[in-house]
Amino acid sequence: MGPGGGTVTPAGHAGDAASDTGRAAVPTVDEVAAAAAAASSELASTVPSTRAAWLEAVADALDGRVDELVALADEESHLGTARLTGEVARTTGQLRLFAAVLRDGAFLEVVIDHADASATPPKPELRRMLRPTGPVAVFSASNFPFAFSVAGGDTASALAAGCPVIVKAHAAHPRLSRLTAAIVVDALRSAGAPDGTFALVEGREQGTALVQHPAITAVGFTGSLAGGRALFDLASQRPAPIPFYGELGSTNPVVITAAALQGEAAADLARGLAASFTLGVGQFCTNPGLVLVPSGSGFAELVAQAASDAVAGRMLTPGIAEAYAAGTARAAGHPGVRTLLGGETAAADSGVPTVLATTAATVLDAPEVLLEEIFGPATLVIEVADDAELHAVLAEVGGALTATVHAAPGEDVTGVVSRLEPIAGRVLFGGWPTGVAVGWAQHHGGPWPATTSLHTSVGASAVRRFQRPIVYQDAPERVLPEALHEANPLRLPRRVDGVLELPDAARA
């Protein structure tokens, strides 16, 4: 939605009458970007508690229309009402988390150093805080039509930072995107947010124009490696380059020790893995795509047996299904790779659960083939002869969102962990990586190619992506943001002359 309640759509696209209500005036990318730029200073000057109320208003509005939203989302994504209902709850929970972050106040990182003429060299008065960067472009994901979409985590964290947001809708759920955007716009307007705080655009050309628009100061993206890299390059090649916070893909390696596979534990682990990699037809960025186990363990066969009841499911888009079929065929056709489950032809838009098995030696001969992410319900079990092979394979894996260790209780896995820490943003001990809790301590990111930055797209610290530090030196208080006033009227946690101060509200 843009100025006047319209949406930016591809040229010549009219849409259906039901979802085009109120779209008589269709603004251009230039117009919505100009509106965002005009709103930027007002958003930056709002106190955190005001923006918190805006986010809570959006959350309440989405919760109030959950049935309508879920029904439309299921028509477009085929993810099922139970999954989608839970995803709406996660989305509104994220909005309320960032409202809590705003009321806490620590996200501003307020630091005050009073002047000290006796210091060597003499120290002026310095007051530092984080300020919003300005208008942010957000690209929706196909696999999370709510939580990583129009009102998802990128939007919530950018609004929390005080940045206007322009969302580029995903083509996999256009009608849902328009409805969600309308709800967001109405909720923000009713809560008192200025016009230009939020807008929606559609179409590849509009998305490209958005990244290149001089009013945009940062981009949040969740999607494919190829698409993300293309936009990342555009953001970097602008006359004034801007940060591109992209989540691009991950193989999420799992290491299972010999001790962990003793007795009935092996079958339990196989069932857990099967449930994880087939969940949601495998369309999760945290899908466990690589599993490293001791040679001769027979674990791959147990996984195939555990997943044998899983059926081919309809994938999000025909393009995703085609890419999945091509990826599994490429890996399965490589010499030395065994297909233990899958391989049969399914409907054109479906993904067949697939279990592949091979050896470390085979992987090390062709890492560019066998360590490439396959987005869908597939996993590759890699048998390793010893620690040297294990470490050699992990060295080829590259950056990942997650890495998981399954070991026996009390087993020393420090060596394995030391290999996983440099390549993953989250290291799990037991359990499976699908499912990303939303909270203060969460980090959802990882080294390239998992993401393009050191930041997270999930959790409280996601707000940091859309802030920049600024220091005011010897400034009269009348020109300072209220957060830096000496009396601390906003009751913010802050560090003054090196000492951390927590107001009563923050202690409570």
N, C-alpha and C positions, 0 to 999 in steps of 0.2 A: 504494500500500500504506500502511496506517496501523497504529495500535496493534493488535496481535494478528494482523497480516498481511492485514487486509481492505482493500477499496477503497471509496471513496465513489462511488456511482453514482446516476443519476437515480432518483427514486422509482418503484418498480414495475418497474425494469429488473433482470432476473435474469441475462441473459447466457447463454452456452452453457456446458455442463458442463465442457468441457475448459479453458476460460479462467477458470472461476469457482472452481477448486480453492483451498481455503483462505480462502474469502470468507464463511464462516458468520457471522462477526461484522463487520458493516458499520458503521464509525464515522461520526459526523456531521462536518461541517466544523468545528463547535465543538470536537469531540474531537481532531481531528488538529491544529488550531491550538493547542489547549491543550498537546498533547504537544510541539509545536514550541517553544512558549514555554518549557516546562519544560526543554527541552534547550538552550535558547539560551545560558544562562550557561556551561554546561559546554563547549559548542563554542567560545565566545569565549575561554575560558581555555586551550584546547589550544595547544600550541606548533605553529608552522607545519609542522615536519617530520612531526608526527603526522597532521595533515590531509592532507599530501602522500601519506602511505602509504595513507590511506583512498581517495583519488582513484585511486591506482595499483591498488588492489585492485578497484575498480569497473571500471577499464579492462581488467584481466586477466580479470575475470569475463565481460564482454561479448565480448571476443575469443575466449574459450573456448566461446562458444555462438553464434558468428557465423553458422554455416550455418542453425541453427534460427531465428534472428532474421531473417535475410535472406529465408528462405522465407515466413515469416509477413508480413513487410513487403511482399513482392511481391504476395501475395494481396490485400492491402488497398490498396496504392498504385499498382500496375501500373508501377512505375518500372524494373523489370528487375534481374536479379541482379547484373550488373556494376556498375551505378550504386550499388546499395544496399550491395554489399560494400565499395566504396570509401568510402561514407558511414559505415559502421561504423568503418573505419580512421580516418577523419577525426574521428569522435566520440571514440574512445579516444585518438587523438593529442591532442585538446583537453584531455582529462582529464590526460594526462601533461604537457602544457605547463603547466597550472596547478599541477601538482605541482612542476615546476621553478621556477615563479614563487614558490611557497611556500618552497622551499629557498634561493632567492636572497635573499629577505628584504627587498628594496628596496620591495616593495609596501606595507610598513608605514609608510614615510616617517618614520622615527624622527629627531627633531631634539631636541637638548638645548642649552639655554642656561644656563650656570651663573650663579649670583647675582653681581651686581656692584654693590656699594654706592657705588662712585665714579661710576657712570653718572648722567646727568641725563635724566629722573628716575632714582632708584635702581632697579636691575633685580632682581626676585626670580628664584629658580631656576624655570625653565620646561622641562617635558619634554612633548613632543608626539608623537603617533603616530595612526595610523588604526585604528579599532576596528570590528568588524562591527555592522551596523545592527540585526540581529535577524531573525526569520523572514521569508522571502521567498516570494512567490507567483510561479510561472513558468507562462506559457501556451505550450503547444506549438504548432508550426506544422504546417500540412498538407503543405507541399511538401518538407520535410526530416524524415522520420519518425524519424531518429536525431540528426543534428547540431544541429537546432533543436527538439528534442523532449524526451522524458522525461529523458534523460541528456546533453542537449546543452550548448551553451556557456553558457547562462544558469544552468543547474543547476550545472555545473562551477565557474563563477566565483563563484557565491554560496556554495557549499560551501567553496571555497578561502578566501573572506573570513571564514569561520567562522559562516555563517548557516544555520540549518535551512531546508529547502526543501519547499514543497508545490506539486506540479505539477498543473495542470489539463490533463488529456489532451485531445487533439484528436479530434473525432468521426470524422475520416477514417481513423484507424487505432487503434481501441479495444483490440483484442486484442493488438496489438503493444505498446501502451502498458502494458497490464497485465503482460505478460511482462517487458518491460524494467524496470518498476518492481520486480517481484519479484526480479529479478537484482540490482538496485541495493540494495534493502533487505538481502538476504542478504549481499552483499559488504560493506556498511557494518557490519552487525552482526558478521560474522566478523572484521572488522578492528578491532573495538573501539569503533566509534562508538556514542553513546548512542541509546536508543530516542527517536523523535521527530525524528531528524536528517533524515528524508526520508519523504514521503507522496505519494500520488496521489489526486486527485479527478476525477470525471467529470460532465459535464452543464453546460449553460449556467447554470442556477440556482445550482449549486455554485460555478461560477466567479465569478459576481456576488457571492455571499456571501463568497467568499474575499477579493476586493478590498476589501470593506467591513469585514472582520473586524478588530477592534481589535488583535489580536496581530500582524497583518501589517505590516511596516515598509517594504516596497518591492515593486514588481511588475516582472517582465520579461515582455515580450509581443512576439511576432512574428506578424503577420497583416494583416488588411485595414484600410484607413483607417477605414471605418465602425465596425467592431467595436472597433478600438483606441481610436478617439476616444470611444466610449461608455464604455469602461472607464477611460480617462484622466480623463473627467469625473467618474466615480464616485470615483476615487482623490483627485481634487482637492476634491470636495465633502464628504468625510468630516469629522467634527468635528475630527479631527487629520489633515490632508492628508498623503499620503505620495508619494514619488517614483514616477513611472510611466515606465519605460524601454521605450518602444514603438518597434518598427520597423514602419512602416505602409504603405510603398509608394514606388515610385520609377520615373521614366521614363528615367533614365540617358542623358542626351543625348550624342551623338557628333558631333564636328565634323571634317569632312574638307576639307582645303584643295584648291584647284585643282592645286597642284603635286604633291600626293600622288596625284592621279588620272591622271597622265601614263602613257601606254604600257600595258604589261601590269599595272602596279600596280592599275589600276582593277578589272580582273577578279579579281585576288587579294583585294582588299579586299571585293568583293562576295561572294566565296565565304566569306571569314572572317565577315562579317556574317550571312550566311545560316545558317552553322553555329551561330553564337552565339544568334540569336533563336529558332531552332527547337529548340535543345538542351533535352531534357527536356520537350518540348511547350511550351516557352517559360515554364515555371512556375518562374522564378527572380526574386527581387527585384532582381537586377542585370541583367535582360534589357535590351538596348539598344533602347528603344522609340521614340526620336526620333533621326533622323540628318539633320544639316544639311550640305548640299552646294551647290556653286556652280550657279546656274541654267544650264541647257543642257548639263550634264555627261553626261546620259544614265545616271547611276549607278543610279537607281531601276529602270530596265529591266534593268540587269545584275544587280541583286539579285534581281529576280523570276525571271530566268533561272536564277541560281545556286540558288535555293530551289525550283525547279519540281519537283525529284525528291522533295522532302520530302512525306511523307504525313501525313494527319490521324492524330493519336494520341489515345489515351484519356487524359482528364484525371483529376486526382486525385479529384474528386467531381462529381456531376451539377450541383451549384450553381455550381462554378467554371466548368464548361463552359457553362452557361446565361449566366453573367455575361460570359464571353469572347465568345460569339455576339452578345450584346446590345451589347457595347462595340465590336466590329468593325463591326457593322451601323450603329451610330450615327455612327461616324467616316466610314465609307464612304459613307453617305447624305448627308453634308454637301456642299452645293454647292462645287465647286472641288476636290474630292478624287477622285482616280482610283484604281480598284482594278486593280492590275497582276497580282496573284496572290491567289487565294482567292475568296470570295464564294459558293461552292457550299455546299450543305447536306451536313452529315456526320451521323454517328450522334449521338444526343442527348447522349452523354457524351464527345464528341471535340472536338478543336480543330483547325481547318483552318489551315495556314500561310498568312499573309496579308501582302502587301506593298501599302501605300497610298502615294500620292505627292500632294503639293500644293505650294503656294507659301507663302512667308513672309507675303505679304499676306493670303492666306486664313486662315492661322493667327492672325494678329494681329487679324482681324475676329471670330474665335470661339475664343479660347484656352481658354475653359472647356469646349469640346467636344473640340478637337483635341489639347490637351496633357494630357488626363486619362489616367492609366495604364490600359492594357489588359493584364490579366494572362493571358498566353498567347503563342502563337507568331506575334506580329504586330509589324511595325515600320512607322513612318511616315517616309518620306523627304521632307524639306522643302527645297525649292530657294530659295536666298537670292541676291539680286542683287548685294549688296555687304556690306561690314562693318557698315554701319548697320542693315541688315535682320537680319544675323546677331545683332548685339548686342541688337536689339529683341526678337527671339524668345527669346533666352536670358534676358532680363529677365523674361519671362512664365513661364518654365519652373518656377520654384519650387525648393525644396530637393530634392536627389537624393542617393542613396547614392554614385553614381559619375558622372564625366564623362570623356570620352575625346577625345583629339586625335590625328588622323592627319595628318602633315605630311611634306614631303620632308626628307631629311637636311640639316641646317644651316639650314632655313627658320626665320625669326623668327616665333614664335607667342606672344610675350609678351603681346600684346594680347588674344588669345583666352584664354590662361591666366588673365589677370587678371579675365576675365568668368566663368570657370568656378570659380575658387577659392571665391568667396563662396557658391556654390550646391551644392557637392559635398563629401562627406567623403573621397573618394579620386579623384585625377586621374590618368588613365592616358595614357601617351604610346606610341601603338601598342598592338596587342593588342585584346582585347575584354573587357568587364567581367564576363561570366559566369565564375564560379570565384573564390572568396575564399580566399586563402592564410591559413593559421592560423599566426601567429607573434608575436613580440614587438612588431614595428612596425606591425602591421595596425590599421586603423581602419575599422570597418563601421558607418557612421552618416552623418548629414547633416542639414541644416536642415529644418524642417517643410516639407512633410508626410512627408519620408522617415523622420524619427524625432522623438521628443518631447523629446530632451535633447541635450547636447553629447558624450555618451559613446559608446563602441563596444560592440557585442554580440559581436564577434569579436576575438581577440587578447589578449595578456597584460593590457593595461590595462582589460579588461572587468571585472576584479575591483573596480576603483575605484567602480563603481556601488553596491556593497553595503557600503561602508565610510563612516564618518564621523570627522572629526578630533576629538580630545579633548586638552586640555592639563591637565597636573597642575602646580600651582604650590606650591612649597615643600613637597612631599609627602614623608613618610618613606618610605624605600625599601621597607619591608615591605608597604606598600599598593600599590606600583606593579606593573604588569604586568612580567613578566620581561624583555620587550623593552626596557624603559626603565632597567634596572639599570645602575649606573655601570660595572661590570666587563664589560658586554656579554656575558653568558654564552651567548646564542644566536648570537654571532658575526655580527651583522647589520651591513650597511652603514648608516651614520648620519652626520648632520651635527652636530658638537659645537662650540659657540661659533663657528659660521660656517664651520668647516673640515670638508670631507668626509673621513670615515674609512672605509676599506675594509679589513675584516679579511682575513687570508690566504685564508680560504675563498672570500670574494667575489672577490678578485683572481684566484684560480685559475679 
